[in-house]
Amino acid sequence: MSQSSFPANFLFGSATSAYQIEGAADEDGRTPSIWDTFCRTPGKVLGGDTGDVAVDHYHRWRDDVQLMADLNLNAYRFSISWSRVQPTGRGPAVQRGLDFYRSLVDELLAKGITPWITLYHWDLPQELEDAGGWPERATAERFAEYASLVAGALGDRVERWTTLNEPWCSAYLGYGSGVHAPGRTDHADVLRAAHHLNLAHGLGTQALRAALPGRAQIGVSINPAAVRALTDDPDDLDARRRIDALANRIFDGPMLRGVYDEDLIQDTSRLTDWSFVKDGDLADIHQPLDALGINYYTPTLVSASADRKLPRRDGHGGGEQSPWPAAEDIAFHQTPGETTDMGWTIDPTGLHDLLMRYHRETGGIPLYITENGMACDDKPSPDGTVHDPDRIAYLHSHLGTVQRAIADGADVRGYFLWSLLDNFEWAYGYSKRFGTVYVDFESLARIPKSSARWYAEVARTGELPALPALDALGEPVG
Ligand code: GBH
């Protein structure tokens, strides 16, 4: 194997999520999710943008699968819109909703593309939020029923299942800083939500296994923070420990080890006594997993000082209140280096750290990068092509890091870039472009960017080429 080769059978995919691409918000029986409601709340989403139409994938799915095939992808990670298949979040399924996903899956399989389903990518049915949302235990029970329902409809043709996408974002941005739906801001609710998301993962995993004995390969996608301390000062190192607990161990503790670490309980004791953790919950959450999905964009740099004059990073997502419970005294800093159009520093070393950490801590669960990519201010040239050399450089450096982690012993089996298509970037609306395929948000036409052609070659050959010289990147690649 040459140094630039990926292992045989490595998955080269792209990722999307339902609310960000589907549109058709009130078609075929779909009812509002918390994101439909949030988008209609003035001031929450830039430009008042919504996912009502998004990039119309609900009607263009067949062409989009053809695009994936043309781009040599062998896997596709997408999510199911809960309120499209089970509108009230409980009770019977809507057949037309399930039919949409069944057709999509069949088309993927026909093109040799492995479907990789995420059950929950942030779009809780509004009725479940009205009943209390993730801070309520019942939401985890509803999720397990929903998991069984989807498994019953698609389990004959889908093997790869992810319970949740980035529970950190659901709990901390949805209920802490309020910059994501449902836009609530209560730090005790963040911890309740985190626990019930963990429980949803555990009960959902059990429901999938029960519905699909021996056939389901189950995992979760987390967005662990590669946390660094600004200095070696003990106070900064302690800030690092606390953010590691709040960002990472609050999820991977119960999911991978069956515990909430004592320091996490202590650090948050003025907000809650954690009595929402019932007997048996930790065993329910701690299920064997077939895959651990890691979503990675940028590292996290912290210090003990809350001095507002230090260069602060927009780690609070623009909200008035911090997403982090019981961490008002911790400061977040911009990691040095070039930044993306999101203002996130480009630093693949954080990905290496996380892959090696989870390689050690999972005791051999196969690892997948289920999201990685960058936002660029892409614009079509006069000839209609779209060149994004910065994205190629980003993908190149991160894929190279994946190869290094594999060489260092990590069992990494696949990489899903975020994202296939430009899409609805949550609170930023349509102002940020993560796609390797450009979407004209007026005509909804798709134009593969040079990065899509470049990644297609990586997927076809299973090799990471030398990075083309920068001037060569001005020309269409492939
Ligand atoms: C993912 O979220 C989502 O799964 C996906 O839907 C989304 O489109 C994509 O990434 C791009 O945003 O907030 O300054 O502290 C990633 C969310 C981004 C949250 C990085 C933590 C840390 C930087 N994460 N963020 S900051």
Boltz pocket constraint, residues with backbone or C-beta under 6 A from the ligand:
constraints:
  - pocket:
      binder: B
      contacts: [[A, 17], [A, 20], [A, 165], [A, 166], [A, 169], [A, 223], [A, 295], [A, 297], [A, 298], [A, 313], [A, 314], [A, 315], [A, 316], [A, 317], [A, 344], [A, 371], [A, 418], [A, 424], [A, 425], [A, 426], [A, 434]]
      max_distance: 6.0
